[in-house]
Amino acid sequence: MYVDIVIVNAMLGKHYVIILAAGKGERMRSNEPKQFLILGKKPVIIHSLNAFYNYDKNSVISVVLPKNKINYWKLICKKYNFRLKHNIFTGGLTRYESVRNALNNLNIAHNDMVTIHDGVRPFISKKLIAKTFNSAFKKGHAAPFLNLKDSLRKFDKEKANTKSVNRTNFILIQTPQIFRGNIIKDAYKNEKSNKTDDISLIESNVQRVNLIKGEQTNLKITTNEDWILANRLIKN
């Protein structure tokens, strides 16, 4: 059962949604950044933005883009008649810098909720958003995870060899990752970090990282194989 988002907004403050779309998509080897590729009838990033708007129409939505793609994004919005109100922020050289740029430009209060999501995860479901939000609402932070299904081996560079490891000791982390305002802002006070996601940044500030079960369909489009699968999954 979902927590009513209207009740949550009344009890807390605002709900900020930051969609990260500043990547170059080099692993796709495409001339077009993957967030702008047409999936079904519209660009990938529009699917992601719509998902969060449909969950909470009162949320403050922001998108983080490469500086040289901001005007291009505005043209896309016009072409696809995309009128969803949102802020546009410039991304940095790393994911950390991109998130920090957005956080520094938003007037986030102590009791606001902040959702951070990869723009190239267009199949995020309303159910998973709600489940993650509700858990973060109760515990201050939450992120979805998946268990590994395949066998796992570790590569030893020195010996040029591999060895088996216990896959039950490892999990995969997804987005959205959702935080209470004060928790995520405190985590981003450092000048820089090499952490690759937001939940990792709060580890030293919380007793235990709050992880919930994610969804296999919450695909992150990273490679050409992902793109082929995405086109099989898309319905509109």
Secondary structure, DSSP 8 states (H G I E B T S, - for coil): ----HHHHHHHS--EEEEEE-----GGGT-SS-GGGSEETTEEHHHHHHHHHHHH-TTSEEEEEE-GGGHHHHHHHHHHTT-----EEEE--SSHHHHHHHHHHHS---TT-EEEEEETT-TT--HHHHHHHHHHHHHHSEEEEEEE--S-EEEEETTTTEEEEE-GGG-EEE-S-EEEEHHHHHHHTTSS----SSHHHHTGGGSSS--EEE--TT-----SHHHHHHHHHH---
